[in-house]
Amino acid sequence: MKVFSMSQRIYYKDLEPDAELIIKKDLELYNCMLHKAFKICFDRAYKDVTYSETDQRMIKSFYGTNDYFPLSA
């Protein structure tokens, strides 16, 4: 299967300082969410911890974000 994608590449060196900061903060937040999601999964699998909420809802409420980040994490 061939996939054709047409997009403009944006290089970090060409960004304005405000855009750099926004992207960096988003990546840090996403990384924190990945670590939290792994910890939740690890606790459920190996430490017999039970939570009353789903993983996505816990991450969403902990970080106060919309659905995109927690679902992708």
C-alpha positions in Angstrom: 0.0 0.0 0.0 1.4 3.4 -1.0 0.7 6.5 1.0 1.0 9.9 -0.4 1.4 12.7 2.1 1.8 16.3 1.3 2.8 18.6 4.1 5.1 21.5 4.8 8.0 20.7 7.0 8.7 23.0 9.9 12.2 23.0 11.2 12.9 23.9 14.8 15.7 26.3 13.9 13.3 28.4 11.8 10.7 28.9 14.5 10.1 32.0 16.5 11.0 31.8 20.2 7.4 31.7 21.3 6.6 28.7 19.0 9.7 26.9 20.3 8.5 27.3 23.9 5.0 26.1 23.0 6.3 23.0 21.2 8.8 22.2 24.0 6.1 22.5 26.7 3.7 20.2 24.7 6.4 17.6 24.3 7.3 17.7 28.0 3.6 17.4 29.0 3.2 14.4 26.6 6.3 12.8 28.0 4.9 13.2 31.6 1.6 11.6 30.5 3.4 8.7 28.9 5.3 8.0 32.2 2.0 8.3 34.2 0.2 5.9 31.8 3.0 3.4 32.1 2.9 3.6 35.9 -0.8 3.1 35.9 -0.5 0.1 33.6 2.4 -1.3 35.6 0.5 -0.9 38.9 -2.5 -2.7 37.5 -0.5 -5.6 36.0 2.1 -6.3 38.6 1.0 -4.6 41.9 -2.7 -5.6 41.9 -3.7 -2.0 42.3 -7.3 -1.2 41.2 -8.5 2.2 40.2 -12.1 3.3 40.0 -11.5 5.3 36.8 -10.1 4.5 33.3 -6.5 5.3 32.6 -7.5 8.1 30.2 -9.8 9.8 32.7 -7.2 9.6 35.4 -4.5 11.2 33.2 -7.0 13.8 31.9 -8.0 14.8 35.4 -4.5 14.7 36.8 -3.0 17.0 34.1 -6.2 19.0 33.3 -6.1 18.5 29.5 -8.5 17.7 26.7 -8.9 14.2 25.3 -6.2 14.3 22.7 -3.1 13.9 24.8 -4.4 11.3 27.3 -5.8 9.1 24.5 -2.6 9.2 22.5 -0.5 8.6 25.6 
